[in-house]
């Protein structure tokens, strides 16, 4: 699903505010929970989507923590 990239992926993450990043994180976590449940019930057509979401969540957490550290200075 490379065409379905969100604004929160890649270079655009640096320009987002912490509130926008947290919203993106919440949405990604919800989507991962739904896909995990679906995958436990029946195999997903694209199980690599779980990996992509896990990595996106890690990226979002990294950007959020770096923004919070910048704000604390």
C-alpha positions as CSV (number, residue, x, y, z in Angstrom):
1,X,0.0,0.0,0.0
2,X,2.8,2.4,-1.0
3,X,0.3,4.8,-2.6
4,X,-1.6,5.1,0.6
5,X,1.1,7.1,2.4
6,X,0.0,9.5,5.0
7,X,1.3,13.0,5.7
8,X,3.0,11.5,8.8
9,X,5.4,9.3,6.9
10,X,8.9,10.2,5.8
11,X,10.1,13.8,5.6
12,X,6.8,15.4,6.5
13,X,6.9,14.2,10.1
14,X,9.4,16.9,11.1
15,X,7.0,19.7,10.1
16,X,4.1,18.3,12.2
17,X,3.3,19.6,15.7
18,X,3.4,17.2,18.7
19,X,-0.5,17.2,18.8
20,X,-0.7,16.1,15.1
21,X,2.0,13.5,15.7
22,X,0.0,12.1,18.7
23,X,-3.2,12.0,16.6
24,X,-1.3,10.1,13.9
25,X,0.0,7.7,16.6
26,X,-3.4,7.1,18.0
27,X,-4.8,6.3,14.5
28,X,-1.9,4.0,13.7
29,X,-2.3,2.1,17.0
30,X,-6.0,1.7,16.4
31,X,-5.4,0.4,12.9
32,X,-2.7,-2.0,14.2
33,X,-5.1,-3.3,16.8
34,X,-7.8,-4.0,14.2
35,X,-5.4,-5.7,11.8
36,X,-3.9,-7.8,14.6
37,X,-7.4,-9.0,15.6
38,X,-8.3,-9.7,11.9
39,X,-5.0,-11.6,11.5
40,X,-5.7,-13.8,14.6
41,X,-9.2,-14.7,13.2
42,X,-8.1,-15.3,9.6
43,X,-4.9,-14.7,7.6
44,X,-4.5,-11.2,6.2
45,X,-4.0,-10.8,2.5
46,X,-1.0,-8.6,3.2
47,X,0.6,-9.5,6.6
48,X,3.5,-7.1,5.8
49,X,1.0,-4.3,6.6
50,X,1.5,-5.2,10.3
51,X,5.2,-4.7,10.0
52,X,4.8,-1.4,8.2
53,X,2.4,-0.2,10.9
54,X,4.7,-1.3,13.7
55,X,7.6,0.7,12.1
56,X,5.4,3.7,11.5
57,X,4.4,3.7,15.2
58,X,8.1,3.5,16.2
59,X,8.8,6.5,13.9
60,X,6.0,8.5,15.4
61,X,7.1,7.8,18.9
62,X,10.6,8.8,18.0
63,X,9.5,12.1,16.5
64,X,7.2,12.8,19.5
65,X,9.9,12.3,22.0
66,X,12.4,14.4,20.1
67,X,9.8,17.2,19.9
68,X,9.2,17.0,23.6
69,X,12.9,17.2,24.3
70,X,13.2,20.3,22.1
71,X,10.3,21.9,24.0
72,X,11.9,21.1,27.3
73,X,15.1,23.0,26.4
